[in-house]
């Protein structure tokens, strides 16, 4: 069978690959988009969207449980979680989103073809696509864009393979509320899933090797998030190293043996979640056929334009390493579009802000430098910090947990922020826009803001700086 030629071959239907396929097709190029699984990548199928839908259900359950704090009486044990209904709601949105995505691709772009199957290189820009029940298809492209994403990383813990376990992929599809959920990993994923399943009714224990959760964040941020989960009954086992795991064949109960300071603990649970990070899906690509080499973790090194060391081959999204966020993957598309299709200034993947959120309660919104990062860089800065409990909106709603911390440079411009509390991501985004506009903190402090919204806290956040 002769090769199928194209201008652009995109491997992976993720948050960078989909819009890039459409943009290149609209520019008159012939494009082939290869996807082995569902359209939409990790965000739609087993990441942001399904996870945040479960978080929303858990939040609603918690609001009912705590309604008495605002004078609303509810019957004892009024909250009954119908996990089948929770999953049905989630799957309905996923199905609609996949259908909308499929409609937005090939049918409306004559130069774009979606090809299902597994892609593997047989040359520099030559790829074989294999699918069960169909002959292999060889594709030759002028440019190849790798957007294959990542999958949960699983540690080599003795007994784990024999006992079985869940990753977030499986936990997102679970049909029952775990009675007692053990979580190995106290990062962003472990905290979000720990709190949401606690709110759905599970007992939850989170194990982490560090002395604190979220080790990349400032100490006060870590302490606030951990305290918030502990207040709801989540138990933390920190500075603990999992040594082995076993599962009782009769009862299905897990036993996780952990080395902790001062001795050994045995943690028991009905379900076990492994949330120890993610690894790139590069191992099945046969990259050696291109001359490309990955780093020691399997990620593909790129330059600021997302080019690999092989001309004509690019890597987009999580697969090139660094922070793994949907919004950065989408911005990778913007980098490629600007540099290949537009006549404006060149765009870099290195010089861009890194905003992100943790969807716990209290939540976290982060942008720019943390206090620890600014100190490490030996920058001069001041810190404006206000407890959420001091804000008018917090007192009205009863949501008083957390704080706002904003770093200010010697020129009175903002260096970064950590917003811990309600509407954390929305407030963080306001600060990000202010940073983009190089506003001075006085302009936020004096801004006329509608009363009594959460953002009004910007009027008071800078009253006390150190």
Secondary structure, DSSP 8 states (H G I E B T S, - for coil): ---EEEEEEEE--STTHHHHHHHHHHTT--EEEEESS-TTHHHHHHSHHHHHHHHHHHHHHHHHHTGGGGT----TT-----HHHHHHHHHHHHHHHHHHHHHHTGGG-TTEEEEESEEEEEETTEEEEEETTEEEEEEEEEEEEE---EEE-----BTHHHH--B-HHHHTT-SS--SEEEEE--SHHHHHHHHHHHHHT-EEEEE-SSSSSSTTS-HHHHHHHHHHHHHTT-EEE-S-EEEEEEE-TTT--EEEEEEETTEEEEEEESEEEE-S-EEETTTTS-GGGGT--B-TTS-B---TTSB-SSTTEEE-GGGG-S---HHHHHHHHHHHHHHHT-SS----SSSS---EEE-SSSEEEEEE--HHHHHHTT--EEEEEEEGGGSHHHHHHT----EEEEEEETTSBEEEEEEEETTHHHHHHHHHHHHHTT-BHHHHHT----TTSGGGGGGTTTSSB-
